[in-house]
Amino acid sequence: MKIIAFGDIEKTEYLEKLLKLDFSKYDFILLTGDYSATSEGWKIGRARGMNDKNFIPKGKEPKQYYEELKQPLIEKFKKVNKVLGKIKKNTKVFGIYGNADFESVVNKVKVKNIEIIHNRVVEIGNFCLVGYNGHPMYPWEIKHPQNKDIFGFTYQEIAKDLHSFKEEQIYSDLKKVIKNIPSERLILVTHTPPYKILDKVLPKMTDWALKSYGEKSREGNIGSSGLRDFILEYEPLLSVFGHIHEGKGIKKIDGTTCINVGKFGENKEFMHIEIQNKELKCEFRRIN
């Protein structure tokens, strides 16, 4: 079985370069989210996390400004969806949503070319795909769900829009959905990395991480502890994720091969995966 995996798409033009590949040679594509990610989306997230009220220009109504900031995200996702439609003609495309794929953005795009596998099982060949959207909720969102962010939305509303989850939620959801699937048949696709597995942000981001996630992120690790607990307990064959671009790489944890696909665009690299006779071959490949 041959698989391509990538996510955190930097520019639609880079995605179009993938059309040079012969997708008929691959059994399916795995996407780890953040299709609509833009510099505007990143700025929104950072301003929210730092509670930067100066982010909103004087004279701008906060919620209206938020809607304006989302327009580039909507337009980008529409373009990405169109390119994925061309890929879908030759192979299956499965994926989940990232934190930059706001639910309010997704609803306006009408995504047709990605089969979203959030919290469900899809059998393909001898394997089962299970996915999970989003990233962990910030502690202050959990503690004060009715407090409001700089745009005037409650933390509860934000969590829903960003597909954020509580750690106990991702753990229990995954445990329920996999039921009796043998671990050697399971391929797990998430946006967030597991905690302390290819999830470390750059040193310059540590202050943001501490403010957002608290003491658990003092060393820069901001992955999901609930996902980590599930992986260590269940040992799926593969755990594929993105979100932390600088965490790109491959790491074997007990019986699980963990892959952070990084940010598609920086080096125009995707992850090539081959599974044959229980043997895994995983390598980053570059397109020109």
Backbone bond lengths (Angstrom), bond angles and torsions (degrees), N, CA, C in turn:
res aa  C-N    CA-C-N  psi(-1)  N-CA   C-N-CA  omega(-1)  CA-C   N-CA-C  phi
1 M - - - 1.457 - - 1.523 109.77 -
2 K 1.349 115.92 135.73 1.460 120.99 179.05 1.535 109.94 -119.89
3 I 1.328 114.71 136.04 1.462 121.41 -175.24 1.523 109.58 -134.55
4 I 1.329 116.35 145.04 1.466 122.38 168.20 1.526 107.30 -110.93
5 A 1.326 116.64 137.83 1.459 120.46 176.98 1.523 109.99 -134.32
6 F 1.333 116.41 137.14 1.459 121.32 174.51 1.526 109.20 -164.93
7 G 1.313 116.58 172.14 1.463 121.23 179.61 1.506 111.01 -174.50
8 D 1.337 117.30 -170.96 1.463 122.43 -178.45 1.528 109.87 47.68
9 I 1.324 114.51 60.10 1.463 121.58 -173.01 1.523 110.33 -71.53
10 E 1.334 115.95 118.47 1.464 120.69 -175.83 1.522 112.11 -73.13
11 K 1.343 116.09 -50.22 1.465 120.09 -178.66 1.523 109.78 -141.75
12 T 1.318 115.80 144.79 1.461 120.36 179.75 1.524 111.24 -61.59
13 E 1.342 116.98 -32.98 1.469 120.42 -179.26 1.523 111.58 -60.55
14 Y 1.345 116.15 -35.20 1.458 119.67 178.88 1.523 110.35 -67.62
15 L 1.317 115.99 -39.08 1.461 120.80 178.93 1.526 110.59 -62.60
16 E 1.325 116.62 -38.21 1.464 120.93 -179.93 1.523 111.71 -62.56
17 K 1.325 116.72 -29.30 1.468 120.28 178.27 1.527 111.78 -64.89
18 L 1.344 115.84 -25.09 1.464 119.51 178.16 1.526 112.33 -65.36
19 L 1.333 116.09 -20.17 1.460 120.00 -178.51 1.530 112.28 -64.08
20 K 1.327 115.70 -11.63 1.475 119.81 175.88 1.530 111.33 -69.88
21 L 1.345 116.03 -22.84 1.460 120.13 -177.52 1.523 111.43 -74.88
22 D 1.322 115.86 153.00 1.458 121.53 174.15 1.526 108.14 -90.03
23 F 1.330 115.91 94.35 1.456 120.02 -174.91 1.520 112.94 -71.45
24 S 1.320 117.38 -15.30 1.457 119.67 178.92 1.533 111.44 -66.48
25 K 1.342 116.21 -15.89 1.463 120.21 178.67 1.528 112.25 -83.56
26 Y 1.343 115.94 -7.98 1.458 120.43 -179.19 1.528 110.54 -107.46
27 D 1.316 115.69 144.45 1.464 120.59 -179.22 1.524 111.56 -75.55
28 F 1.322 116.79 -35.04 1.463 120.44 176.30 1.522 110.61 -169.41
29 I 1.335 115.20 167.32 1.465 123.75 176.99 1.525 108.37 -110.49
30 L 1.334 116.96 139.71 1.458 122.11 174.54 1.527 108.69 -114.57
31 L 1.320 116.68 126.69 1.460 121.77 -179.60 1.529 109.86 -115.97
32 T 1.329 116.37 132.62 1.460 120.63 -173.40 1.535 113.57 -101.65
33 G 1.334 117.15 15.72 1.457 120.25 172.34 1.504 116.41 95.41
34 D 1.340 115.10 -177.77 1.465 124.88 -174.43 1.530 111.56 59.73
35 Y 1.319 114.59 54.92 1.463 121.46 176.49 1.524 110.45 -77.74
36 S 1.314 116.83 -29.72 1.459 121.54 -176.51 1.519 112.43 -99.17
37 A 1.336 117.21 9.71 1.463 120.79 -176.49 1.527 111.51 -60.56
38 T 1.324 115.42 131.31 1.468 122.32 176.21 1.527 107.71 -140.13
39 S 1.324 115.87 171.93 1.468 119.31 176.63 1.525 110.24 -61.49
40 E 1.350 116.53 -32.73 1.462 120.22 178.63 1.531 110.89 -64.40
41 G 1.339 115.65 -42.11 1.456 120.01 179.14 1.518 111.70 -63.84
42 W 1.335 115.77 -40.58 1.464 119.87 179.14 1.525 110.23 -64.62
43 K 1.318 116.76 -40.70 1.467 120.96 179.39 1.532 111.20 -64.32
44 I 1.335 116.28 -38.85 1.464 120.24 177.32 1.529 110.01 -59.47
45 G 1.344 115.60 -48.67 1.457 120.43 -178.16 1.513 112.66 -62.44
46 R 1.326 117.00 -43.54 1.465 120.37 -179.25 1.527 110.84 -66.59
47 A 1.341 117.09 -43.13 1.466 120.61 -179.94 1.524 110.98 -62.61
48 R 1.330 115.88 -40.03 1.464 120.20 177.36 1.520 110.76 -63.98
49 G 1.336 115.44 -48.43 1.455 120.35 -177.12 1.521 112.86 -62.08
50 M 1.336 116.63 -34.86 1.457 121.55 -179.00 1.529 112.58 -93.17
51 N 1.353 115.58 0.25 1.470 121.38 -178.25 1.531 111.07 52.80
52 D 1.328 115.05 44.86 1.469 122.11 -175.95 1.533 110.21 -85.40
53 K 1.312 116.42 92.53 1.461 121.31 -178.38 1.533 112.65 -69.71
54 N 1.329 116.69 -19.72 1.467 120.80 177.69 1.530 112.19 -74.96
55 F 1.333 115.59 -7.57 1.470 120.35 179.14 1.533 111.27 -64.66
56 I 1.310 117.09 -30.70 1.470 121.82 -177.96 1.531 109.17 -86.54
57 P 1.339 118.06 120.75 1.475 120.95 -178.12 1.537 111.69 -59.39
58 K 1.303 115.00 147.40 1.469 120.27 177.90 1.524 109.94 -60.13
59 G 1.324 115.17 136.59 1.456 120.27 179.14 1.511 114.10 89.08
60 K 1.364 116.84 -8.19 1.465 120.77 179.88 1.528 110.18 -90.99
61 E 1.318 117.06 133.70 1.455 121.48 173.28 1.534 106.94 -75.05
62 P 1.349 118.84 122.32 1.470 121.93 -171.30 1.526 115.50 -51.16
63 K 1.324 117.55 -49.10 1.470 118.88 -176.99 1.522 111.43 -69.32
64 Q 1.325 117.25 -34.51 1.458 119.99 177.34 1.526 110.15 -67.46
65 Y 1.321 116.57 -39.31 1.468 121.08 177.93 1.526 110.28 -63.52
66 Y 1.324 115.38 -38.37 1.467 120.73 177.45 1.532 110.39 -60.22
67 E 1.332 116.73 -43.06 1.462 121.09 178.05 1.523 110.96 -62.99
68 E 1.321 117.09 -39.29 1.471 121.18 178.32 1.530 110.69 -63.71
69 L 1.329 115.95 -41.92 1.461 120.55 -178.87 1.530 112.35 -65.39
70 K 1.314 116.29 -26.91 1.472 120.10 -177.69 1.528 113.20 -79.31
71 Q 1.320 118.12 -18.33 1.472 119.99 -175.89 1.535 113.28 -56.90
72 P 1.340 119.31 -45.83 1.473 118.88 177.59 1.525 112.55 -60.91
73 L 1.346 117.02 -32.64 1.464 120.79 178.43 1.528 110.22 -65.47
74 I 1.327 115.35 -42.75 1.473 121.00 179.98 1.523 110.52 -63.02
75 E 1.329 116.56 -46.85 1.465 121.05 -177.94 1.514 111.47 -64.96
76 K 1.332 116.25 -39.18 1.461 118.94 179.16 1.523 111.21 -65.78
77 F 1.336 116.55 -44.71 1.462 119.65 -178.68 1.529 110.84 -62.51
78 K 1.298 117.50 -35.86 1.467 120.76 177.38 1.529 110.28 -60.95
79 K 1.330 116.15 -42.22 1.471 120.43 179.62 1.522 110.82 -67.22
80 V 1.334 115.98 -42.92 1.465 120.21 178.44 1.521 110.39 -61.42
81 N 1.313 116.78 -44.06 1.460 121.82 179.81 1.536 111.18 -59.71
82 K 1.330 115.58 -38.01 1.467 120.57 179.92 1.532 111.10 -65.95
83 V 1.337 116.68 -44.16 1.469 120.33 178.85 1.524 110.57 -65.29
84 L 1.325 116.64 -40.67 1.463 119.84 179.25 1.522 111.63 -63.28
85 G 1.330 115.97 -26.56 1.462 120.05 175.87 1.520 111.50 -62.52
86 K 1.329 116.97 -35.39 1.471 121.43 177.98 1.527 110.69 -70.71
87 I 1.330 115.76 -38.06 1.466 120.24 178.04 1.526 110.49 -67.55
88 K 1.332 115.57 -39.08 1.465 122.16 -176.64 1.528 112.14 -62.37
89 K 1.319 117.92 -21.33 1.468 120.86 179.14 1.528 111.80 -65.84
90 N 1.354 115.81 -21.08 1.461 119.86 -174.77 1.521 114.82 -114.18
91 T 1.322 117.07 -15.84 1.461 119.76 178.39 1.520 109.96 -161.44
92 K 1.318 116.89 166.61 1.459 121.44 -179.51 1.532 110.61 -77.26
93 V 1.323 116.31 146.22 1.464 121.59 -179.95 1.540 109.06 -124.61
94 F 1.337 115.78 116.05 1.460 121.64 179.01 1.530 109.66 -117.00
95 G 1.316 116.57 149.35 1.451 117.87 178.60 1.510 113.41 -170.75
96 I 1.323 114.44 -178.99 1.464 123.00 176.72 1.532 107.05 -133.99
97 Y 1.324 116.53 172.11 1.458 121.39 177.87 1.522 110.82 -97.19
98 G 1.333 114.77 144.40 1.450 120.58 175.56 1.519 110.54 -96.90
99 N 1.322 116.03 179.19 1.463 120.22 -179.53 1.519 112.93 -68.60
100 A 1.337 117.77 -20.38 1.472 120.86 177.68 1.529 111.81 -84.42
101 D 1.329 116.43 -11.17 1.464 120.64 177.79 1.526 109.01 -91.18
102 F 1.334 115.23 68.87 1.461 120.02 -175.72 1.527 109.98 -51.59
103 E 1.324 115.76 141.12 1.463 119.91 178.73 1.527 110.82 -57.20
104 S 1.335 116.36 -37.17 1.460 120.76 178.96 1.528 111.99 -67.75
105 V 1.335 117.08 -24.45 1.467 121.67 174.87 1.522 109.62 -79.50
106 V 1.331 116.05 -48.30 1.467 121.83 -179.77 1.526 111.15 -54.61
107 N 1.328 116.73 -42.13 1.463 121.04 -178.14 1.524 113.06 -63.06
108 K 1.335 116.70 -25.92 1.466 119.97 -179.87 1.522 112.63 -90.41
109 V 1.323 116.47 -17.26 1.466 120.25 -178.79 1.524 112.04 -84.66
110 K 1.318 117.78 -31.55 1.466 122.62 -176.39 1.529 110.05 59.24
111 V 1.310 114.88 65.63 1.465 122.08 -175.98 1.529 110.88 -64.65
112 K 1.329 116.24 125.04 1.463 121.35 -178.56 1.526 113.04 -121.19
113 N 1.330 116.72 -17.08 1.458 119.15 -169.50 1.526 114.88 -107.12
114 I 1.326 116.55 11.04 1.465 122.14 172.52 1.524 107.38 -126.49
115 E 1.309 117.29 125.84 1.459 119.15 172.47 1.521 107.68 -84.65
116 I 1.320 116.40 107.24 1.457 121.30 -176.35 1.525 110.13 -76.57
117 I 1.323 115.91 127.60 1.471 120.52 -173.83 1.531 111.62 -114.44
118 H 1.335 116.76 28.33 1.458 120.34 178.78 1.527 111.35 -60.37
119 N 1.317 115.94 123.99 1.466 123.38 173.27 1.529 112.90 54.85
120 R 1.316 116.52 37.12 1.469 120.12 175.24 1.523 110.18 -150.34
121 V 1.309 115.40 164.00 1.463 122.27 -177.60 1.523 109.59 -105.92
122 V 1.319 115.54 133.83 1.467 121.63 172.39 1.520 107.62 -123.56
123 E 1.311 117.23 120.30 1.468 120.89 177.64 1.514 109.80 -86.67
124 I 1.319 115.99 131.31 1.454 121.13 177.98 1.530 107.91 -143.68
125 G 1.317 116.77 115.76 1.456 120.89 -173.47 1.517 110.04 61.80
126 N 1.322 116.50 -131.73 1.455 121.16 179.37 1.523 113.29 -91.11
127 F 1.336 116.19 8.42 1.464 119.77 -172.87 1.531 111.97 -120.72
128 C 1.317 114.06 162.72 1.466 121.27 177.78 1.521 108.93 -124.63
129 L 1.320 116.17 126.63 1.455 121.55 176.87 1.520 109.38 -95.33
130 V 1.313 115.95 135.49 1.463 122.05 174.25 1.521 107.45 -133.65
131 G 1.334 117.33 132.31 1.457 120.41 -177.75 1.514 113.29 -122.61
132 Y 1.354 114.47 166.45 1.468 119.44 175.62 1.518 109.04 -153.57
133 N 1.351 115.17 125.62 1.461 122.18 -178.05 1.532 112.52 -73.55
134 G 1.322 114.88 161.41 1.453 122.57 161.03 1.514 118.46 75.11
135 H 1.330 114.50 -162.51 1.459 122.10 -178.64 1.532 109.51 -141.10
136 P 1.342 118.33 168.78 1.465 120.08 -176.79 1.523 112.47 -63.61
137 M 1.327 115.74 143.68 1.458 120.83 174.09 1.524 109.17 -65.53
138 Y 1.327 115.03 148.37 1.453 119.60 174.42 1.533 108.65 -72.64
139 P 1.330 118.50 146.85 1.474 120.91 -179.13 1.524 113.33 -55.30
140 W 1.333 117.13 -37.95 1.467 119.40 -178.67 1.527 112.39 -72.29
141 E 1.343 117.03 -22.56 1.469 119.97 173.94 1.531 110.03 -70.71
142 I 1.325 115.16 -38.79 1.463 120.49 179.90 1.530 110.72 -70.48
143 K 1.318 115.79 -41.99 1.471 121.05 -175.60 1.528 112.22 -70.87
144 H 1.345 116.13 -36.39 1.472 119.86 -175.78 1.542 110.13 -130.05
145 P 1.323 117.64 67.51 1.472 120.83 -173.60 1.521 115.09 -60.32
146 Q 1.332 118.34 -25.00 1.464 120.90 -178.02 1.529 113.45 -95.43
147 N 1.333 116.85 -3.70 1.466 119.07 173.02 1.524 109.38 -66.99
148 K 1.337 115.98 159.18 1.460 118.83 -175.67 1.526 112.56 -113.09
149 D 1.329 114.96 150.47 1.460 120.62 178.73 1.528 109.77 -87.00
150 I 1.311 116.85 -174.07 1.465 121.11 -176.14 1.529 112.99 -65.12
151 F 1.342 116.44 -19.99 1.466 119.92 -179.76 1.528 112.46 -93.68
152 G 1.337 116.83 -6.52 1.462 120.30 178.86 1.511 114.63 96.34
153 F 1.343 117.64 11.10 1.465 121.73 177.31 1.529 109.41 -96.11
154 T 1.330 116.82 144.61 1.458 118.94 175.74 1.522 109.31 -71.03
155 Y 1.328 115.35 155.18 1.461 119.35 178.86 1.529 110.93 -60.75
156 Q 1.316 116.14 -31.31 1.462 120.88 177.16 1.524 110.30 -64.54
157 E 1.326 116.67 -41.84 1.464 121.50 177.68 1.528 111.15 -65.72
158 I 1.328 116.41 -41.08 1.464 121.02 179.54 1.521 110.55 -61.87
159 A 1.331 116.03 -46.72 1.465 120.96 -178.41 1.532 110.74 -57.03
160 K 1.309 116.20 -41.02 1.467 120.44 179.06 1.528 110.60 -66.63
161 D 1.329 117.08 -41.93 1.461 121.21 -177.55 1.525 111.77 -67.45
162 L 1.329 116.89 -32.86 1.461 121.54 -177.16 1.534 113.28 -97.53
163 H 1.332 117.21 8.22 1.474 121.75 -179.17 1.532 111.19 58.83
164 S 1.341 116.77 33.20 1.465 120.06 -179.06 1.527 110.46 -78.25
165 F 1.326 116.51 153.94 1.462 120.58 -175.97 1.522 111.26 -140.07
166 K 1.321 116.02 159.02 1.452 122.20 172.27 1.529 108.47 -85.20
167 E 1.324 115.85 149.94 1.468 120.09 -175.44 1.527 112.47 -59.98
168 E 1.329 116.73 -40.50 1.464 118.66 179.53 1.529 111.53 -68.21
169 Q 1.346 115.26 -23.98 1.465 119.77 -178.84 1.520 111.44 -71.47
170 I 1.341 117.84 -48.19 1.466 119.56 -178.52 1.531 109.84 -65.32
171 Y 1.320 117.34 -37.83 1.463 120.48 179.73 1.532 110.96 -63.20
172 S 1.340 116.42 -51.09 1.473 119.35 -176.43 1.526 111.27 -70.03
173 D 1.332 118.06 -36.99 1.465 120.82 178.71 1.523 111.49 -62.06
174 L 1.323 115.51 -45.65 1.466 119.08 -179.16 1.526 111.20 -66.48
175 K 1.317 116.86 -39.46 1.455 120.28 178.66 1.530 111.23 -61.45
176 K 1.331 116.33 -40.02 1.467 120.92 -179.34 1.520 111.53 -69.48
177 V 1.334 116.01 -43.36 1.460 118.93 -171.46 1.524 112.82 -74.05
178 I 1.340 117.87 -29.05 1.470 118.49 -177.24 1.526 112.31 -78.10
179 K 1.355 116.93 -25.83 1.465 121.85 178.77 1.521 110.95 50.29
180 N 1.343 117.20 -114.53 1.467 119.50 -174.90 1.526 113.13 -109.40
181 I 1.326 117.54 27.01 1.467 120.26 179.34 1.535 109.03 -68.68
182 P 1.326 118.60 126.40 1.474 120.19 176.61 1.527 110.17 -59.99
183 S 1.318 117.59 138.45 1.462 121.32 -175.64 1.523 112.72 -59.78
184 E 1.343 117.19 -32.73 1.467 119.80 -178.57 1.528 112.77 -71.53
185 R 1.332 116.78 -7.86 1.471 120.34 177.90 1.533 112.34 -102.62
186 L 1.333 116.47 -5.47 1.459 120.06 -170.55 1.526 113.09 -94.68
187 I 1.332 115.64 128.84 1.463 122.90 172.60 1.525 106.94 -116.92
188 L 1.322 115.97 117.67 1.461 122.86 -175.42 1.530 109.94 -101.49
189 V 1.331 116.72 128.74 1.463 122.05 -178.70 1.530 108.85 -121.94
190 T 1.317 116.66 117.21 1.461 121.19 179.42 1.522 109.07 -133.21
191 H 1.322 115.62 165.13 1.466 118.20 172.86 1.518 109.07 -85.41
192 T 1.314 116.52 -46.85 1.461 121.42 -178.79 1.525 111.69 -77.70
193 P 1.321 117.67 147.17 1.465 120.33 170.99 1.529 110.16 -79.09
194 P 1.328 117.09 164.00 1.466 119.75 169.82 1.539 107.80 -72.79
195 Y 1.313 116.16 152.95 1.461 121.36 -179.66 1.531 111.25 -60.31
196 K 1.330 115.32 131.01 1.461 124.89 178.90 1.523 113.53 63.63
197 I 1.329 116.50 22.52 1.466 120.45 173.16 1.520 107.58 -127.81
198 L 1.324 117.01 100.24 1.474 122.17 178.73 1.532 111.48 54.10
199 D 1.343 115.69 42.89 1.473 120.07 -173.59 1.527 113.16 -129.47
200 K 1.325 117.56 19.57 1.463 120.47 -172.79 1.522 111.25 -92.70
201 V 1.347 116.18 126.16 1.464 120.53 178.77 1.530 109.91 -80.93
202 L 1.327 115.85 166.38 1.456 121.19 178.13 1.535 110.31 -64.19
203 P 1.336 117.84 151.62 1.472 120.81 -179.60 1.527 113.45 -52.72
204 K 1.317 117.44 -35.96 1.464 120.24 -178.43 1.530 112.34 -67.37
205 M 1.341 116.79 -14.53 1.465 121.47 -179.93 1.527 112.93 -97.91
206 T 1.325 117.06 1.02 1.464 120.17 -175.30 1.529 112.52 -62.31
207 D 1.333 117.44 -39.88 1.474 119.88 179.14 1.521 110.87 -60.77
208 W 1.334 115.94 -42.62 1.467 120.21 177.38 1.526 110.04 -63.50
209 A 1.330 116.69 -43.86 1.467 120.98 -179.02 1.528 111.35 -61.04
210 L 1.337 115.88 -43.98 1.466 120.26 179.48 1.526 111.34 -62.95
211 K 1.319 116.62 -43.30 1.455 120.78 -179.45 1.525 110.75 -67.26
212 S 1.335 116.37 -34.45 1.457 121.12 -176.87 1.528 113.06 -81.45
213 Y 1.350 116.92 -44.37 1.455 120.60 -171.49 1.532 114.84 -114.10
214 G 1.325 117.67 -9.75 1.450 119.56 178.77 1.520 113.63 83.54
215 E 1.333 115.83 -160.96 1.462 122.60 -171.15 1.527 114.23 -59.37
216 K 1.321 117.34 -28.93 1.475 119.46 -178.37 1.527 111.88 -60.04
217 S 1.336 115.36 -20.94 1.468 119.66 -176.51 1.525 112.84 -105.41
218 R 1.323 117.66 18.05 1.467 120.82 -176.89 1.520 112.01 -57.65
219 E 1.324 117.42 -32.18 1.465 121.06 178.78 1.522 112.10 -94.77
220 G 1.342 116.03 7.40 1.463 119.80 176.23 1.508 115.14 95.80
221 N 1.339 118.00 2.87 1.465 121.22 -179.69 1.524 110.31 -87.10
222 I 1.336 117.29 122.35 1.468 119.86 -176.64 1.531 112.98 -128.51
223 G 1.329 116.71 22.65 1.457 120.24 177.61 1.523 112.15 -74.84
224 S 1.319 115.33 -176.92 1.463 122.45 -175.80 1.528 111.60 -92.26
225 S 1.331 116.39 122.30 1.465 120.13 177.02 1.523 110.92 -71.92
226 G 1.345 117.12 -32.46 1.459 120.25 177.20 1.516 111.67 -64.82
227 L 1.333 116.17 -40.54 1.467 121.00 176.91 1.526 110.28 -66.92
228 R 1.320 116.72 -41.30 1.462 120.02 178.21 1.526 110.97 -60.05
229 D 1.338 117.17 -45.69 1.462 121.44 179.61 1.530 110.55 -58.78
230 F 1.326 115.89 -42.35 1.461 119.78 -179.84 1.529 110.91 -63.64
231 I 1.322 116.53 -45.90 1.469 120.84 -177.68 1.526 111.30 -64.34
232 L 1.327 116.97 -44.76 1.464 119.85 -179.41 1.525 111.93 -65.20
233 E 1.326 116.46 -33.28 1.463 120.73 -179.46 1.521 111.88 -79.39
234 Y 1.346 116.04 -42.56 1.459 119.15 -171.40 1.531 113.38 -95.73
235 E 1.319 118.39 -28.29 1.467 124.37 179.78 1.524 113.69 54.80
236 P 1.348 117.41 62.06 1.466 119.00 174.81 1.530 110.21 -62.98
237 L 1.312 116.04 158.32 1.466 120.56 179.81 1.520 110.55 -59.60
238 L 1.333 116.08 -46.67 1.459 122.39 -177.10 1.525 111.12 -133.21
239 S 1.322 115.94 141.35 1.459 122.02 168.96 1.524 106.42 -126.84
240 V 1.333 115.73 113.72 1.470 121.32 -175.32 1.528 108.54 -115.47
241 F 1.340 116.76 131.03 1.457 120.60 -176.02 1.528 110.63 -155.02
242 G 1.338 116.28 -177.66 1.468 121.37 -179.79 1.516 109.66 -146.84
243 H 1.344 116.30 -119.93 1.469 125.17 173.23 1.527 113.57 71.10
244 I 1.330 118.37 -58.85 1.457 121.41 179.42 1.523 108.02 -93.88
245 H 1.332 115.82 95.35 1.469 121.29 -171.77 1.526 112.42 -57.20
246 E 1.351 115.88 -42.04 1.461 119.83 -176.51 1.524 112.56 -73.90
247 G 1.327 116.80 -6.46 1.462 121.26 178.06 1.520 112.90 -87.82
248 K 1.318 117.27 5.89 1.470 121.66 -176.41 1.525 111.63 -49.91
249 G 1.338 115.39 132.30 1.447 118.83 177.89 1.515 112.53 159.07
250 I 1.329 115.27 -174.76 1.466 123.11 -178.50 1.522 108.12 -128.18
251 K 1.339 116.46 133.74 1.457 120.26 -179.71 1.517 109.94 -145.35
252 K 1.308 116.55 130.39 1.468 121.26 178.18 1.523 109.22 -91.19
253 I 1.326 116.37 123.72 1.461 122.39 177.60 1.518 107.33 -121.33
254 D 1.318 116.12 105.87 1.472 121.74 -175.73 1.535 108.91 53.25
255 G 1.333 118.23 -119.21 1.464 119.78 -177.20 1.519 114.45 -91.72
256 T 1.338 117.00 5.85 1.466 120.97 -175.23 1.518 112.10 -111.97
257 T 1.326 115.66 130.99 1.467 120.62 171.19 1.523 107.25 -91.54
258 C 1.332 116.21 115.61 1.461 121.88 -179.38 1.528 109.38 -98.97
259 I 1.323 115.48 132.93 1.466 120.81 -177.91 1.520 110.07 -129.20
260 N 1.320 117.01 119.19 1.458 121.56 168.47 1.521 106.02 -96.89
261 V 1.324 116.68 112.82 1.467 120.72 -174.71 1.520 112.47 -76.07
262 G 1.341 118.01 -6.94 1.453 120.60 177.99 1.516 112.38 72.11
263 K 1.316 115.31 -152.34 1.458 122.47 -176.74 1.521 109.06 -111.17
264 F 1.333 116.12 115.36 1.459 118.95 -178.07 1.531 109.05 -72.66
265 G 1.304 115.10 112.56 1.454 119.39 -179.35 1.510 112.15 141.53
266 E 1.335 117.36 -39.24 1.460 120.01 -177.09 1.532 110.85 -58.34
267 N 1.326 116.34 -48.89 1.461 120.75 176.97 1.530 111.57 -120.36
268 K 1.356 114.81 11.98 1.467 121.27 -177.23 1.522 110.52 51.25
269 E 1.341 115.41 46.57 1.450 121.33 -179.12 1.520 111.66 -110.44
270 F 1.315 115.33 144.62 1.453 121.75 172.59 1.524 107.66 -126.35
271 M 1.316 116.68 164.48 1.458 121.15 179.10 1.517 110.16 -95.36
272 H 1.322 116.56 124.09 1.456 123.56 176.17 1.523 107.56 -100.68
273 I 1.335 115.99 124.09 1.466 121.31 -177.37 1.525 109.57 -124.15
274 E 1.304 116.17 131.39 1.467 121.27 173.75 1.532 108.51 -124.16
275 I 1.327 115.50 133.71 1.460 121.18 176.81 1.526 107.60 -122.22
276 Q 1.324 115.30 119.49 1.463 119.49 -179.14 1.521 109.17 -146.27
277 N 1.327 115.26 123.41 1.474 120.98 179.37 1.530 111.73 51.71
278 K 1.332 115.34 45.77 1.463 122.92 178.29 1.530 113.49 68.00
279 E 1.333 116.63 6.57 1.457 120.73 176.96 1.524 109.32 -99.70
280 L 1.347 115.94 140.11 1.459 121.59 -178.94 1.521 110.78 -111.99
281 K 1.321 115.13 136.11 1.461 121.03 171.68 1.524 106.63 -124.50
282 C 1.327 116.89 117.07 1.462 121.67 -177.53 1.523 109.12 -127.13
283 E 1.315 116.79 126.51 1.461 119.44 178.10 1.518 110.97 -152.22
284 F 1.328 116.30 147.13 1.458 121.10 174.60 1.524 108.76 -79.17
285 R 1.317 115.03 133.83 1.462 120.85 177.02 1.527 109.57 -123.38
286 R 1.304 116.14 147.42 1.467 121.07 -174.99 1.522 110.44 -111.86
287 I 1.335 114.72 142.72 1.455 119.90 173.06 1.525 108.65 -104.70
288 N 1.330 116.57 151.60 1.469 120.46 -178.58 1.528 110.67 -84.09
